[in-house]
């Protein structure tokens, strides 16, 4: 994860010392599939980093079906409440604001913009927030490939900031 990052990162002064297990909710996106796919990319990045322990998706689905809630589009407060019900210390929610290809000099160029934040399930406070939007420089990149790069850069920027905050 030693990637330089231009992501916009905020880490609360209190830090994330008491957050070890998190639940990642499907992100809000242009479509449910895009939101789900991008949140899955964050799952992969977090698993690779071993920074947090993750609540298993099937466990999340059980809690949500019992409480008759939809995963995507939960408010920060509701997401924190649901995360607590799953035994998580924190819950990650996010939005995919851009996920498209744009025409540039006769080519289709992938553009991806994502924002994500981690909310403390006990206090409801934002522990960290990270946002990044980028147009691909790689002429052959597909939209999902570019989205993975954006997510990777976001998490690299976040981890760098979290390490200095400890």
C-alpha positions in Angstrom: 0.0 0.0 0.0 3.0 2.3 -0.4 1.2 4.4 -3.1 1.4 8.2 -3.3 -2.0 9.6 -2.9 -3.8 12.8 -3.8 -6.9 11.7 -1.9 -8.6 14.2 0.4 -8.2 12.6 3.8 -9.5 13.7 7.2 -8.8 11.8 10.4 -10.4 12.9 13.7 -8.0 14.1 16.3 -9.3 11.4 18.7 -8.2 8.9 16.0 -9.4 5.3 15.6 -7.7 3.7 18.5 -10.8 1.9 19.8 -12.0 0.8 16.4 -10.8 -2.7 15.4 -13.9 -4.3 13.8 -15.8 -2.6 11.1 -18.8 -3.3 8.8 -18.8 -1.9 5.3 -22.2 -1.0 3.9 -23.0 -1.0 0.2 -22.3 2.5 -1.1 -24.8 4.8 -2.7 -24.1 5.0 -6.4 -25.6 5.6 -9.8 -27.0 2.1 -9.6 -27.2 -0.5 -6.8 -24.7 -2.7 -8.6 -22.1 0.1 -8.9 -22.5 0.9 -5.2 -22.2 -2.7 -4.2 -19.1 -3.3 -6.5 -17.3 -0.3 -5.1 -17.9 -1.2 -1.5 -16.6 -4.7 -2.4 -13.4 -3.1 -3.7 -13.0 -1.4 -0.2 -13.5 -4.8 1.4 -10.6 -6.2 -0.6 -8.3 -3.3 0.2 -9.1 -3.5 3.9 -8.6 -7.3 4.0 -5.2 -6.8 2.2 -4.1 -4.2 4.7 -5.2 -6.2 7.7 -5.8 -2.8 9.4 -9.4 -3.7 10.5 -11.3 -6.9 11.1 -14.4 -7.0 8.9 -17.9 -8.1 9.7 -18.9 -10.8 7.2 -21.5 -9.7 4.6 -23.8 -12.7 5.3 -23.9 -11.7 9.0 -24.8 -8.1 7.9 -27.6 -9.5 5.7 -29.0 -11.5 8.6 -29.1 -8.5 10.9 -30.6 -6.3 8.2 -33.3 -8.8 7.2 -34.3 -9.2 10.9 -34.6 -5.4 11.2 -36.2 -5.1 7.8 -33.7 -2.4 6.7 -32.1 -1.9 3.3 -28.3 -1.8 3.3 -27.8 1.0 0.8 -28.7 4.6 1.6 -28.7 4.3 5.4 -28.2 7.5 7.3 -25.0 7.8 9.3 -26.9 7.4 12.5 -28.9 4.4 11.3 -25.7 2.8 9.8 -23.9 3.2 13.2 -26.9 1.6 15.0 -26.9 -1.3 12.5 -23.1 -1.7 12.8 -23.4 -1.9 16.6 -26.1 -4.6 16.2 -23.5 -6.6 14.1 -20.9 -6.3 16.8 -18.8 -3.7 14.8 -17.0 -0.8 16.5 -17.3 1.2 13.3 -19.3 1.3 10.1 -18.1 2.5 6.7 -20.5 4.2 4.4 -19.9 5.9 1.1 -21.0 7.4 -2.1 -19.9 6.8 -5.7 -20.5 10.3 -7.2 -18.9 9.6 -10.6 -18.6 6.3 -12.4 -18.6 6.9 -16.1 -16.6 7.1 -19.3 -16.2 10.5 -20.9 -15.1 11.3 -24.4 -11.7 12.9 -24.6 -9.9 13.4 -27.9 -11.9 10.6 -29.6 -11.4 8.1 -26.7 -13.5 6.9 -23.9 -11.8 7.8 -20.6 -12.9 6.3 -17.3 -13.8 8.8 -14.6 -14.4 7.7 -11.0 -15.3 9.7 -7.9 -15.8 8.2 -4.5 -16.2 9.4 -0.9 -16.2 7.2 2.2 -16.3 7.6 5.9 -16.0 5.5 9.0 -18.4 6.2 11.8 -18.0 5.1 15.4 -20.9 2.9 16.3 -20.9 4.0 20.0 -20.7 7.8 19.5 -21.9 8.3 16.0 -18.9 10.5 15.3 -16.9 10.4 12.1 -13.6 8.7 12.7 -12.2 9.4 9.3 -13.3 10.5 5.9 -11.6 10.1 2.5 -12.6 11.3 -1.0 -11.0 11.1 -4.4 -12.1 11.7 -8.0 -9.8 10.9 -10.9 -9.8 10.7 -14.7 -7.7 7.8 -15.9 -4.4 8.4 -17.7 -4.3 4.8 -18.9 -5.8 4.7 -22.4 -6.7 1.0 -22.1 -8.2 1.1 -18.6 -11.7 -0.2 -18.1 -14.1 1.6 -15.7 -13.8 -1.2 -13.0 -10.0 -1.3 -13.3 -9.8 2.5 -12.8 -12.3 2.3 -9.9 -10.0 -0.2 -8.2 -7.0 2.2 -8.7 -9.1 5.0 -7.2 -10.0 2.9 -4.1 -6.4 1.8 -3.7 -5.2 5.4 -3.8 -7.9 6.4 -1.3 -6.9 3.7 1.2 -3.2 4.4 0.7 -3.7 8.0 1.6 -5.9 7.1 4.6 -3.4 4.5 6.0 -0.6 7.0 5.7 -2.6 9.6 7.7 -3.7 7.0 10.2 -0.1 5.9 10.9 1.0 9.5 11.6 -2.1 10.0 13.8 -1.2 7.1 16.1 
